[in-house]
Amino acid sequence: MSDTISPKPGVEKIALYVGGESYLDGRDDVLKLSSNENPLGYPASAGKALDEVARDLHRYPSTDHLSLRTAIGEVYDLDPDRIICGAGSDEIIAFLCNAYGGEGTEVIHTAHGFAMHRISALAAGSAPVEVAERERTVDVDAVLGAVTPNTRLVFLANPANPTGTMLGGNEITRLVEGLPDDVILVLDGAYVEYVKDHDGGVALIQRFPNVFMTRTFSKIYGLGGLRIGWGYGAKEIVDNLNRVRGPFNLSNLQLAAAEAAVRDQHWVAACRAENASERLRLTNALRQMGLGVDQSEANFVLARFSSEDTAAACEAQLRHDGILVRKVGSYKLPNCLRITVGSAKDNDRVLKSIERWAE
């Protein structure tokens, strides 16, 4: 390609995102625990909604997503006019960077934070600023110390991926109180529904106009294959995000399935309870084997090994047994494996495999 054809600064620095593996050659019994998917799948209500809307695929979807925004507002007691919907929370993150980032600006993310925070910053032309964590948990003082006059966004996943750790409400309040008014604190809440009675940042948003939260239908709602997310914050921020959003960014299928799913809170409660029980069992069993495991508030656990080689050896045993987990060296955790919390049967299989490795 000609040297005169080149992307804007920052794009060539982006490391391509690699999702969790799904297949192993020669095996038909692969257990995929590499992408934090809901082992219970999606609610029947969402499947029914998909069947009903499939007959109208020749129709364009709504551009304002009003029905879905209304449903989200009713379920979470939010103002629908302050909600924006996107193709997964990833797209909302990109909207934020495109609307508020750009050349000469900085976007703060944490060392073990979600990869799309850095990727979206670079794609928008911003300079990503990485801040160290403390024991795999966000360090508020380190974040505040990284703020400069060029800072426009601070991304904080809570609960965090891939660590599963969570920052308490008092610390988040201290963080936003220490930020300049023109810096947006983005609370990435992909795993919020797994934390009972946690609002994901709603109360903070009511107090601070520079706090914004993102959510997804990919995790507890089991709709990762459809790519649906949403965000909530000040009307001024939402209006600006809608200005950079494509008018038909969500299909009729996505909108219908998400609306049905969000109204099915019995499903959410059942999935949360099942995950909490199995997560505790998995955590305790791994600790009894001598592995380090932080308290996770999400639908996965992060197992820590004595070295990168030891983690690789355990991962090789799991792979030999047809089990795919996530290596997280790209998140600066080379001695760790992220393991999705599966069903009881799934977790039995994982633990037996790791026991074989440990022997």
matplotlib code that plots the C-alpha trace (Angstrom):
import matplotlib.pyplot as plt

x = [0.0, 1.2, 2.9, 0.6, -2.4, -2.3, -4.8, -5.0, -2.5, -3.3, -5.0, -1.8, -1.1, -4.2, -3.6, -6.5, -9.0, -9.0, -12.1, -12.2, -11.6, -14.6, -13.2, -10.6, -9.7, -10.9, -13.2, -16.9, -17.1, -15.5, -16.5, -16.1, -15.4, -13.4, -15.9, -18.0, -21.2, -24.3, -24.3, -28.1, -28.4, -31.0, -34.6, -37.4, -39.2, -36.3, -36.5, -40.3, -39.8, -37.2, -39.7, -42.4, -40.3, -38.6, -41.6, -40.8, -37.2, -38.0, -38.9, -36.3, -35.9, -36.7, -34.0, -34.8, -35.1, -38.0, -39.7, -36.4, -35.4, -38.9, -38.6, -35.1, -36.4, -39.4, -37.3, -34.4, -36.5, -34.6, -35.5, -35.7, -34.6, -31.2, -30.7, -28.8, -28.6, -25.9, -24.4, -23.1, -21.6, -18.5, -20.3, -21.3, -17.7, -16.7, -19.4, -18.0, -14.4, -15.6, -17.7, -15.3, -11.9, -9.7, -6.3, -4.7, -6.9, -6.2, -8.3, -7.4, -7.8, -6.4, -3.7, -5.9, -9.0, -11.2, -9.2, -11.8, -11.2, -7.7, -8.7, -11.6, -9.4, -6.8, -9.4, -10.8, -7.3, -6.9, -3.8, -4.6, -3.1, -2.6, -2.8, -1.4, -3.8, -3.2, -3.6, -5.7, -8.1, -8.5, -6.3, -8.3, -5.2, -3.3, -6.2, -6.4, -2.7, -2.8, -5.3, -4.0, -5.7, -5.9, -7.9, -11.4, -12.5, -11.8, -12.9, -13.6, -15.0, -16.9, -17.0, -13.8, -12.9, -10.7, -10.1, -13.6, -12.7, -15.0, -14.4, -16.7, -19.1, -17.2, -14.1, -15.9, -17.5, -14.0, -12.8, -15.5, -15.2, -11.5, -12.1, -12.4, -16.0, -15.1, -13.8, -16.4, -16.1, -17.5, -18.6, -18.5, -21.1, -21.1, -21.3, -23.5, -26.5, -24.4, -24.1, -27.3, -28.8, -26.0, -27.3, -24.2, -23.8, -27.4, -27.2, -23.9, -25.3, -28.1, -25.4, -22.7, -23.4, -20.0, -20.7, -21.9, -22.6, -22.7, -24.5, -24.9, -27.3, -24.4, -23.8, -26.6, -29.2, -27.4, -27.7, -24.0, -24.6, -27.0, -24.8, -27.0, -25.9, -27.0, -25.8, -27.2, -26.2, -26.8, -29.1, -26.4, -24.0, -26.7, -27.6, -24.0, -23.6, -26.7, -25.1, -22.3, -24.5, -25.6, -29.4, -30.0, -27.3, -29.7, -31.9, -35.5, -34.2, -31.9, -34.5, -37.2, -35.0, -33.5, -36.9, -38.3, -35.2, -35.0, -38.6, -37.8, -36.3, -37.2, -34.7, -32.1, -32.6, -32.4, -29.2, -27.6, -28.4, -27.1, -23.9, -23.2, -23.5, -21.3, -18.8, -18.4, -17.9, -15.4, -13.5, -13.2, -12.1, -9.4, -8.1, -8.0, -5.7, -3.4, -4.3, -4.8, -8.3, -9.6, -13.2, -15.1, -18.3, -18.8, -19.6, -15.9, -13.0, -9.3, -7.0, -3.5, -0.5, 3.0, 4.4, 3.5, 4.8, 2.7, -0.4, 0.4, 0.8, -2.6, -4.2, -2.6, -4.2, -7.6, -7.2, -6.2, -9.5, -11.5, -11.9, -11.2, -10.5, -8.9, -5.2, -4.9, -1.3, -2.5, -4.1, -0.7, -1.6, 0.5, 0.4, -3.4, -6.3, -9.8, -12.4, -16.1, -18.4, -20.3, -23.1, -22.5, -21.6, -19.3, -17.5, -17.1, -15.3, -13.0, -12.1, -11.4, -9.1, -7.2, -6.9, -5.3, -2.8, -2.0, -1.2]
y = [0.0, 3.5, 5.3, 8.2, 6.2, 6.0, 6.2, 9.0, 9.0, 6.3, 3.7, 1.9, 1.5, -0.5, -4.2, -6.1, -7.4, -11.2, -12.8, -15.9, -19.1, -21.3, -24.4, -27.1, -29.2, -32.7, -32.3, -32.1, -31.8, -28.4, -26.4, -22.7, -20.7, -18.0, -15.3, -14.9, -16.1, -17.0, -20.9, -20.7, -19.0, -16.3, -16.0, -17.7, -14.4, -13.0, -16.1, -15.6, -11.9, -12.9, -15.3, -12.7, -9.9, -12.2, -11.8, -8.0, -8.1, -6.1, -3.1, -0.6, -0.4, 2.7, 5.3, 6.4, 3.0, 4.5, 1.2, -0.3, 2.9, 3.0, -0.6, 0.0, 3.2, 1.3, -1.6, 0.5, 3.6, 5.9, 8.7, 7.2, 10.5, 10.1, 6.5, 5.7, 2.3, 0.7, -2.4, -3.7, -1.4, -1.4, 0.9, 3.3, 3.4, 4.3, 7.0, 8.6, 8.6, 10.0, 12.7, 13.8, 12.6, 13.5, 14.9, 16.6, 14.9, 12.1, 9.1, 7.4, 3.6, 1.2, -1.3, -4.4, -2.7, -3.7, -3.6, -1.6, 1.5, 1.9, 0.8, 3.2, 6.1, 5.4, 5.1, 8.5, 10.1, 10.5, 9.5, 6.6, 7.0, 3.8, 3.9, 1.1, -0.8, -1.9, -5.7, -5.9, -3.2, 0.3, 2.8, 6.1, 8.1, 6.8, 7.7, 11.2, 11.6, 10.9, 13.7, 16.6, 19.6, 17.4, 14.6, 14.2, 10.7, 8.2, 4.6, 2.4, -1.1, -2.0, -4.9, -5.1, -7.4, -9.5, -9.3, -9.4, -7.0, -4.1, -0.6, 0.5, 3.3, 5.6, 5.3, 6.0, 9.1, 10.2, 9.7, 11.7, 14.5, 14.7, 15.0, 18.3, 19.1, 18.8, 15.2, 12.4, 9.4, 6.4, 3.5, 0.4, -1.9, -4.9, -7.1, -4.9, -7.3, -10.0, -7.7, -7.7, -4.3, -2.4, 0.5, 0.7, 4.4, 5.8, 7.6, 9.2, 10.3, 12.1, 14.1, 14.6, 15.5, 14.3, 10.6, 8.3, 4.5, 1.8, -1.6, -4.6, -7.4, -9.7, -11.1, -11.9, -11.5, -14.0, -12.0, -11.6, -12.9, -10.0, -7.2, -4.8, -2.3, 1.0, 4.0, 6.5, 9.9, 13.6, 14.6, 16.8, 13.9, 11.6, 14.2, 14.5, 10.7, 10.5, 13.0, 10.6, 7.5, 6.0, 6.2, 2.5, 1.1, -1.5, -4.0, -4.9, -8.3, -6.6, -4.2, -6.8, -9.3, -6.7, -5.3, -8.7, -9.7, -6.5, -7.0, -10.6, -9.8, -13.2, -14.6, -12.1, -13.0, -16.7, -16.3, -14.1, -16.6, -19.5, -17.6, -16.6, -20.1, -21.6, -18.8, -19.3, -23.1, -22.6, -19.9, -22.0, -25.1, -23.3, -21.7, -25.1, -26.2, -23.4, -20.9, -17.2, -16.0, -12.5, -12.0, -11.8, -9.9, -11.0, -14.2, -15.4, -15.9, -15.0, -17.8, -16.7, -19.1, -18.9, -18.0, -17.5, -21.0, -22.6, -20.8, -22.0, -25.6, -25.5, -24.0, -26.7, -29.4, -27.7, -27.5, -31.2, -31.9, -29.9, -26.8, -23.3, -20.5, -17.1, -16.4, -12.7, -11.9, -9.0, -7.5, -7.6, -10.7, -13.4, -15.6, -15.7, -17.5, -16.1, -18.8, -18.2, -19.5, -22.3, -24.6, -27.0, -29.7, -27.4, -26.4, -30.0, -30.7, -27.7, -28.6, -32.2, -31.0, -28.7, -31.4, -33.7, -30.9, -30.3, -34.0]
z = [0.0, -0.7, 2.1, 1.5, 2.6, 6.4, 9.3, 11.8, 14.6, 17.2, 15.0, 14.2, 17.9, 18.4, 19.2, 17.6, 20.1, 20.4, 21.9, 23.9, 22.0, 21.1, 19.4, 19.7, 16.7, 16.8, 19.8, 20.1, 23.9, 24.2, 27.3, 26.6, 29.7, 28.1, 27.4, 30.6, 28.9, 30.9, 31.2, 31.5, 28.1, 27.5, 28.9, 27.0, 26.8, 24.6, 22.3, 21.9, 21.1, 18.4, 16.8, 16.7, 15.2, 12.6, 10.2, 9.9, 8.9, 5.8, 8.0, 9.3, 13.0, 15.0, 15.2, 18.7, 20.4, 22.4, 23.4, 24.7, 26.5, 28.1, 29.3, 30.7, 32.4, 34.0, 35.2, 36.7, 37.6, 35.2, 32.8, 29.3, 27.8, 29.5, 28.1, 24.9, 23.3, 21.3, 19.8, 23.2, 25.8, 23.6, 21.2, 24.0, 25.1, 21.5, 21.4, 24.6, 23.1, 19.8, 21.3, 24.1, 23.0, 20.0, 19.3, 22.3, 24.9, 27.3, 28.5, 31.7, 32.1, 34.7, 34.1, 34.3, 32.9, 30.0, 26.7, 24.8, 27.0, 25.5, 22.0, 21.8, 23.1, 20.4, 17.7, 18.6, 18.5, 22.3, 24.2, 26.6, 30.0, 31.9, 35.7, 38.0, 40.2, 43.8, 44.4, 41.2, 42.4, 41.2, 43.1, 43.5, 44.4, 41.4, 39.1, 40.5, 40.3, 36.6, 35.8, 33.7, 32.0, 28.9, 30.7, 29.3, 30.3, 33.1, 32.6, 35.6, 35.2, 38.4, 38.9, 36.9, 34.0, 34.2, 37.9, 39.2, 42.0, 42.9, 44.3, 47.1, 46.9, 49.2, 47.1, 43.9, 45.5, 46.6, 43.0, 41.4, 44.0, 43.2, 39.4, 37.6, 36.5, 32.8, 33.2, 32.7, 35.0, 33.1, 35.2, 33.0, 34.6, 32.3, 35.4, 37.7, 37.7, 39.4, 42.4, 44.5, 45.3, 43.4, 41.2, 39.0, 39.6, 39.4, 42.8, 41.8, 38.5, 40.3, 42.3, 39.7, 36.0, 35.0, 35.9, 33.2, 33.4, 30.7, 30.9, 28.7, 27.7, 26.9, 30.4, 32.8, 30.1, 27.9, 24.7, 23.8, 20.3, 19.6, 20.8, 22.8, 25.4, 26.9, 28.8, 31.3, 32.4, 32.0, 29.2, 27.7, 27.4, 26.0, 23.4, 22.3, 22.1, 19.9, 17.6, 16.8, 16.9, 13.6, 13.2, 12.7, 15.0, 16.5, 14.5, 15.2, 16.5, 19.0, 20.2, 20.7, 22.4, 24.8, 25.7, 26.6, 28.5, 30.6, 31.7, 32.8, 36.2, 37.6, 35.2, 36.4, 40.0, 39.3, 37.3, 40.0, 42.7, 40.7, 39.8, 43.4, 44.7, 42.0, 42.1, 45.9, 45.4, 42.6, 44.6, 47.7, 45.8, 43.9, 47.2, 48.8, 45.9, 46.9, 44.2, 44.8, 44.0, 44.8, 45.8, 42.5, 42.2, 38.5, 36.7, 36.6, 38.9, 38.3, 39.4, 40.3, 39.9, 41.2, 37.7, 34.1, 33.3, 36.0, 34.7, 31.1, 32.3, 34.0, 30.9, 28.8, 31.1, 30.8, 27.1, 27.0, 28.8, 26.3, 28.5, 27.3, 29.8, 29.2, 29.4, 30.5, 29.8, 27.5, 30.7, 32.4, 34.4, 32.8, 35.8, 35.9, 34.2, 34.0, 34.4, 33.7, 36.3, 34.5, 35.6, 38.5, 36.0, 34.1, 37.3, 38.4, 35.2, 35.6, 39.2, 38.2, 35.4, 37.7, 40.3, 37.7, 36.8, 40.5, 41.0]

ax = plt.figure().add_subplot(projection="3d")
ax.plot(x, y, z, "-o")
ax.set_aspect("equal")
plt.show()
